């Protein structure tokens, strides 16, 4: 088998974030130049045209419903303070619409004639988000403040008559509220009063503007597609996740303690074309996306059309064309890098419209993982993806990278990972657990690691290593912990709690000290994060007890710490303190901090440098 270096794998491209606009133009983000930029194409696999040429990443693109233009977002150096820009497709002219580099801007969509758009921003007060409306020809100083918020607000779209906005408020990752904002009166109507934690996500206006369709777990452990009648605030279930479960599937039944119970799987997203009444929604079935495409035959009933033929993996980001006859969607799989597909709604006929390069690496060399479930300390079955090189097993077994996702309310799903495929090509096995606290398996499972139960998720990682020890293809003396963000905390915690298990650790933008993290994270994020980890006011002693920095003397394994200087989520001080104190303990520590990156590495040259050094580190110590 031919081996490729890490730079080749990091040059595998991704196309996504698609928008199907007027005239059939498909706009999307493609990272051919090293960071995602705006490109467009007008037919399947035609040669695309590039429209933006920045060193910084573009974060989204949304075409006007009427004009040959689009709005896109871009931050600077990974600081997440996105500004909004208008791109004229014909002239190529780009206009800065917001011009507030110190503030975050969260896109809220165009109105129906493309003359105005909405967004949420913390430009008035860094800790809260307000709602603004602005004309397409206006600039930052002309934006109209239409509602002053006092929390984490975002705008989810204009009503069909353009007189109201859906406003979404997040109190934590698993507790939300929905409102409608009357633009003439300025009145805000609260539609979701509730007790406890309830999610109200992916809200979409119904065709008549009298209802909102959304996913919610208000009376269920998992997310269901429901209709909210805005005149009565009554909910009706339209679809749940039960259809995604095969009762005769041994894998599904074997995961009974890890996956949802009678409520099924999550319905994790919905998109509606108001005029045609066409609808697409997705289920997350043990990480894999299952799409349902149909038409609203009545407010509560969907007539289904054939499902599209997409790669077996993860799909999302539905964008209907102007007439609702087609939609664009981004899809990826473990062996398929991300590309944009266009689907005929009624027939299900599917065409791939983009051709993101695999950097000359044959697609057939990419390796599919096995979905497994392993037992942990309390009898639960933890879901995970396990990938093994397609070579003869070494006499001592393969070294293994245990790659732990962030969040913590995230989920490792079967999407393409260039670094994972490099590791597999280089002779490493890769194990990706969805420990307790992960999303995708119901809110009860997601809450199992909250506050005082934080270290139970680390115990799940220990159980993963014990499972690997029993696997004949694994070398138990060469197991590495690697993770980013919250996954970086998990790496540090695994190394301090169970030092005897690890050959090395790789911490990427991770949390070393929950107290300093909460003190220094962005003002707009603190309340959200305290809901998950515990508050500085009442849980400080506990937060200190579970912070790896306070157990640093236990680390025995070599450690590599990588971070971005501009990280607004996990400030770079987390990296600096763990490096300093680990070195004082005599731990071999490698350090790499990028001055022009934030929470992760978006620039290709930085990614190449980072992962080349990780490869060298693993070669040296594993």
Steps between C-alpha positions, in 0.01 A plus 500: 500500500635840402548744787432872463635772729282711728514803269338302221212396727453855627460609138188289463236768439149557633204668332193593706283774641301499177236751394279447194411847379306673221580391146630164618832630632642277774721695740714307744817507709809320372843492665715446189708811578565389858202662673129479412405761239184573297473316170207438266395267222193487274490131417614161621881469508550813290821695554429723804563873527676642806357823644697574819877496537584545868754335725232492770222241498152580370244351737176498293341629179130578443369616161245776465156370397474766226836657415822359357675537834561325829605574855794315649667504841868515591698540822867587553765266630242261641363759746136406410400867479342448160419799280241494220584584139291534185636341183378618158535194277506703177754770586690310768468800730501425873346739755561492875148509643576505873841663560505411870818287534465480878156338486357164396231492229268202461316489168120489514403486132356709217141618482291376204593775252868519594478864605575441869674249720509425872777403737585477869805673644667579831624841380308683777610273786755221450315264734158511327356498148254748350294467181560733203344557159694666220440596136706328234659831392566621856816467706569433866393835641163472324394174665177537698499356850156336516536312828736527796579157634633380833637160397626281216259592219501403134259567214354198322321665210232738369133414489347451152343847527829657622333653806652272767823324588557174685736570791678209666654525848749249639532481878728196468564237235191310614269782609347737245207733441322626189342839439350692213590867461244733342708747299237774490418508870828362635301257712661169590270200554628207704364170364686240707470560877620183673663351806827311496721463193326484162650542156319688223721483194509537122186722492342557156196707409205296383362575154218721629704689760259383770728231636863408554643155436790404723676216679443474874533260792233678710320171582754248382854386572591560136421771246178472300370705209205702628272779384448800727175686437586865564144604582452240776863397581385140468741234372421206274745218427563465126778237506721333757819299480348154536489428127880509497529188719505149368363286782672193356841667474737333744723808511206723590369268769850449636527874555183514707670657800684758293242607247155645564223282627142495370527857372737390223774711347526874462331688221786745469397749234221620273473726195178624338431675170205720586335541158519137384449352849798270437682374808823317580588371844778277630541235768829429676509119521805405708689780325380429145259738325169370367309753289127527445382712206135586447222752478267628771168348396347656810648693791583174677544245220784453253465317169844348444707497182790266418810559711812634327802279432774657714824365650442286807594743775393850597294749299351841573471866412196473273442794264190497279507657157262793438215281369543216750557243227860430607715534807873505561657309788852433626587135557807317623589151613796331663638422154347798314627856546230768524327605179176671401220301342185629328185292542177500299235514773232277350715235330794489740738517203835614640798663330832600650564859393844560653824312457708564810838342435639201688852636431572208272439241773286218359158501662509122532790527745283679759386273783151461643469466880312235691222621730558328835361521853714431803408453868592761756515508881124526563386243246419747223598429143701788353483549120826550309652482153802271467722513191787260427758518218444262210844342537634190665482550876845556656621229738450730801178653363422848372563817698165673562400865512197550724354817345254672736253756367433841651178665605451324734153487344640403163503163330757316293322406178608313185623800301827526311810569708824564314716460811327173588557364151866602521540318831338188355724520193798535733426190703296639793157378602254773604234472772233774526274463805174685562531501878215607729422865447503461122199616303310274263385245759232689692512773761531256789822363352624852426445603861689210656823704525354828627684681781568249783494208252776649287757229568261218408563587137874462560428159650329414171831569326675264741241234413575559131869428559413186697286386206791569265732294724279199429510557124752271327605760242602763760836557666396590859831679563454747213170679563481878455238747625425784255222760502408862439316760707303308765667195350828663599377510859412131469855427385651684797253342741565151362876553539465621859231253614629187326867570423594133464281459189667743264808510282446871419242779491414769243300796637362738236344826631398318817383608846759453775329691780122544511526803729734702278314379190168633629661821624659575162271355235297744288242691704223380269586134570549488877139442605454228238812317615422530870174315437708203387807512722381674817514864607789699640273630776378168638719224357852646513640237737365218284628664181846522653489135607434372145739738324798306361735785592444415867594135446796563273739299717328180381594537133754243386465519121656742251261784414453720192296821550377704203293820512399818315600838641161655411280226646186671644351179637790331681755781552863422426583533869364147543782370282766718661427385854487128423825522304679686778387274782548175308856600421559578866395139570759374253242395239632513141282776350486632145333837439357661186297822509381681187474879510238515223260228612216467747307197622652252258713541190330627185796599281652221293863592568430495874320169481791351310748627759284384791439148377853452370618570852235268645621227262860559610393494864319169456793352310735600783291377791267232359 
